[in-house]
Amino acid sequence: MTVNDTPHILDDVFHPADPDHLFTKDTSSGVKILLLYGSLREVSYSRLMAEEAARILNRLGAETRFFNPSGLPLPDDGVDADHPKVQELRELVGWCEGMVWSSPERHGAMTGIMKSQIDWIPLSLGGVRPTQGKTLAVMQVSGGSQSFNTVNQLRILGRWMRLLTIPNQSSVAKAWSEFDDNGRMKPSPFYNRLVDVMEELVKFTLLTRTNKDYLVDRYSERVESHAALSKRVNTPE
């Protein structure tokens, strides 16, 4: 195969994979993980599960922060991004290197509270893509039998937000029976899976933190930037 076999590719912005960009030494501290949950109930199992996940992440050396969605306005409800809760959410997204999304399954889908949080996170903000290349773990709790509708939907959203969604996930059935009176998750295969997911999230975050920009560097965007630069340089003053 020769260059002539791909005549539509612009050589100036076509970059073959470079192992030197993929395997770089990382000497920084523990990863920073933001946890979002999708219920405001006093006893919220999605929040309790996120709190349990944070304990595991802390044990793994990660720094964790939560966003409380109480008071977050509905998107497009006459409120702009200057709202304090929107600013808080966006600052936390900018701070983190990875996220955990934990939602109940309600009527066979994620909750509106969960979706509203994600809808307030922009794909681009001031020339920066706040979610691109960051890692994501998805989890759900159900009141009844096992389901994967919500985690599947969260995966779609993660891909749409250009997040590196890890392969493993957690779905806890009959969540009301999996937590004790103190809000702690009981020992079970569900708990073991949660540990698995958090381990994997930390590993993938460490693996990609120094090269995430390279991993999501896109030929189509380089073409667009190249075209804009050429137009600017070749425009008479």
Secondary structure by P-SEA (a helix, b strand, c coil): ccccccccccccccccccccccbbbbcccbbbbbbbbcccccccaaaaaaaaaaaaaaaabbbbbbbccccccccccccccccaaaaaaaaaaaaccbbbbbbccccccccaaaaaaaaacccccccccccccbbbbbbccccccccaaaaaaaaaaaaaaccccccbbbbbccccccccccccccccaaaaaaaaaaaaaaaaaaacccccccccccaaaaaaaaaaaaaaaaccc
